[in-house]
Amino acid sequence: MLNRVRVIAFDLDDTLWPCMPTIHRAEETLYQWLTRHYPRITRGFDAEEIVAYRHEFTARDQRYSIDMTGMRRDFLRHLGEIHDYDGEQVAQNGFEIFFEARQQVEFYDDVLPCLQRLKRRFRLGTISNGNASVEHVGLGDLIEHAVSASDLMVAKPDPLIYRHLAQRFDARPEEIVYVGDHPHYDVAGSIDAGYQAVWINREAIPWPEQLPQPDHQVSDLHQLEALLSD
């Protein structure tokens, strides 16, 4: 089946770079910025407390599980308002600080050389539930189409987000292989949408027993290249 592939689509966080170190650095950058410019906020919350409060805030509205950018903006607006600042100003400026820091990713060593080689043979795309930007992280010249959950207000594993990418490429689902780290969102979700799927398991974790075994598993993109060559 893989010999029919014309398009390779990738997840971003924890597939092309480790997610949580990036998020933690961005959170720390934002917190230090708030301390300098809006000190009443950080007098009320230390760094851990502000993250815990954000989780509580996020749980109040289901759409925040899809729209990460909207969630971040609304949370910053709320923080500003409850500390007697201009909430809109805190939201606008604070999100710019967070967003810029959030794009400072550290790619896994295999990613850039493998993507550059794969680009010669396939069209490349991405689907992400997060708010990383392929242009801002430095993949704009390699990725032809990028789809995020907030674009459609539909998140993986919903088949609609996968179908949308197929339409962008004018490709049949079976001509697309999706590569991602999450067994449910990335592997099961893309298979349900008619894609072929490759589970990238960089941390050698066990596959969840409740899900059917994936057809293909790799530990890095070098193995993906070999799989597609075979």
PyMOL commands that set and color helices and strands:
alter all, ss='L'
color gray80, all
select helices_A, chain A and resi 2-4+19-37+39-44+47-58+62-65+68-82+87-102+111-119+134-137+149-152+159-169+173-175+183-192+221-229
alter helices_A, ss='H'
color red, helices_A
select strands_A, chain A and resi 7-10+123-128+145-148+176-180+196-200+217-218
alter strands_A, ss='S'
color yellow, strands_A
deselect
rebuild
show_as cartoon
